Amino acid sequence: MTRVSEILPVDPVFTEAVLRDCLGAFRRVRFRVTGECMGPDLVPGQVVTVSCERPPRLGDVVLVRQAQGLRLHRLVFGPPLALSGSGWRTKGDRLAVLDPPIEAGDVLGTVVEPRRRRIGMALHACARALWGRLRAGSLGWRA
């Protein structure tokens, strides 16, 4: 079967706008996972349901806008609700480093089916990223 993306170029800005419109109208969207960075929890070809019915929580897998386009990554850090502007951080489970900081508005929704909230995974990702920076001396400290 030929995918639409193989025939027509898919514009990331257009894709995001369509997803935001669908989430606004229907509150949930379903699509297939295409990448491998969230394995083994989410694998290529798996169908997920993303919802905007509640705010994302630490450990949730979220649909997020990044410079490279839309990604399903785990929310590993989010400021308290009173400060919920910027400083949110996500990470692919199989990736070694945290994604660049994002704004709360960059999170389009949360994966609700299959449910993949793992607080321990989020805390582990933050600890690994911090340890890597400490070892590299990028925080000004030497380990």
C-alpha positions, 0 to 999 in steps of 0.5 A: 500500500502506498502512503499519502506521504509518499505521493504528496509532500507533507508540510509540517505546519499544515499537519500541525494545523489539521491536528489542532483543528481535529483535537479542537473539534473532536477532542481525540485523534488516532494515528499510526506511530512512525518512529522508533524512539519510544520503543518498546512502549510505542512501536512503528505501525502501532495506532495511538489515540491522542487527547486534549481533554486533560493537561499532560502530567509528568511521565505522559507520552505527549504529542509535541511540536518541535523544530523538527516537526511533531513528535510523540515523546515522554514529558520528563519535566513540566513547571508547576501549574502556576508557572506553566509557561516555558521550561517543559522538557520531553525526551524519546525513551530510546534517545540519550538526551533531552529535547530542547525546552518547549512552551506549554502551548507546544504540547498538542495532546496526551497519548491516552490509548494505549496508556503509557504514563511512567513517572519513573521513566521520566525521572530516570531520563532527567537523572541520565541527562543531568549525569551526562552534563555533569560528566561532560563538565557543561554545568561547570562542575567536574564529576 
